[in-house]
Amino acid sequence: MNTTKQAAVAGPVERGVGRLEPERADLLDMDYINSLPQPLWANHLRAWWPVHDIDVKTGMLRIDACGLLDVLHIGGLLKFRDDSGTEHHADDFYAESESWVNREPPNVRAKPGAVGDSA
């Protein structure tokens, strides 16, 4: 008795029917985000909130707002701050070539008040 099961394909398979969707590329640059000194803080409603986690595929993130997790999309935020106090624009987190090709690694960026800083 043959117990091996084989999938029978009766014709073309429509997208999303009978198969998994093709994997999408990440919306955010995980390597860049992970290279920043942790924890990250997000500026939302004129206050800084600790970032609980970030989904690099969708751009969704959760912040700890007074002990409760609030779900937001990175597109609704303007700034992030890393543990060293350096502020980063949300656009820096996207994996699109326009936003990261010419960007310096975070450890090379001049920190506010550094020697030679005119600000």
N, C-alpha and C positions, 0 to 999 in steps of 0.2 A: 504494500500500500504506500503510495506516494504522499508524504505529509508536507512537502514543500509548496508554499503558496507563491504565486507570481502575479504581479500586477498586469492586468490586461488593459491595453490602451486601444480604444475603439475609434480613435480619430483625434483631431486637434483638441487640445485642452485649452479652454478659455482662461484668460488671466484671472487668478483668484479662485478658480473653480478646480478642485482636485489637486491643487499644488500650492506650495507656499509662495507668498509674494517674493520677488527678488529683493535681496537685502539692499537697503539704501545706505549711502555713504553718510558718515557722521556730519551733523550740522556744525558741531563745535570741535575745536582742536583740543583733544584730550591731553596730548603731550604738553602743550603750552599751559593748560590749566593746572596740570599736576606739577609743573615746574615752579609754580608760584609758591612762596612760603605760606603754609596753611596755618590756621584756618582762614577762609575767605569771608568777607563781610559784604553784603549787598546794600546799596542805598535805595531804600523804598519808602516813599511818603516822608521824605526829609529826615529819615533816621537810618542808622546802620544796624542791620540785622545779620546774625551769623547764618551762613549758608550751610544747610544740613547735607544736601547732595545735589548733583547736577546730572541730568541725562543728556549725554553728548549727541545722541541720535535725534532727539526731538527739541532740545533747547529748553525743556522744562526743568525747573529747579524748585527745591523746597527750602524755605527759610524758617528759622526758629523765631516766631513772633510771640514773645511773652509766654513761652512754654508750649505753644501750639504750632504745628507745622502748617505753613501757608504755601500753597502751590502757585507758582508764578511762571511766566515765560521770560526768557532772557531779553526778548525784544521789548518788554515793558520796563526794563531797568536801564539806567544810564551808566552807573559807575559801580565798580567793585573795589575793595581795599584788601590787600594781602596782609599777612602778619607783620611785615616789616613797615607797614604804613603807606606803602606805595599804592596810589590809585590807578586803576585800569579802566578804560572805557569798555563797555559791553561788546562793542564792535571788534575789539582785539581777540575775543574768544571764538569768533567764527572761523571755520576751516577754509573759507573762501580765499583764493589766492590773493585777492586785492587787499585783504586785511592782515596777512601774515608774511608775505614774501619779503618785504623790506623791513620787517619789524626786528628790533634787537631783542636778544634773549632778556628775560626779566632781571637777571643778575648783572647785566651790563648797563642797564638804564641808570642814569644819574638820579640819586635820591635828593629830595628837597633839602637845601642847606649844605650840600656837599661842596667841597673846595672847588672854586671856579664857577659856582652856580650864581648867576646874576640876579635871580629872582629873590 
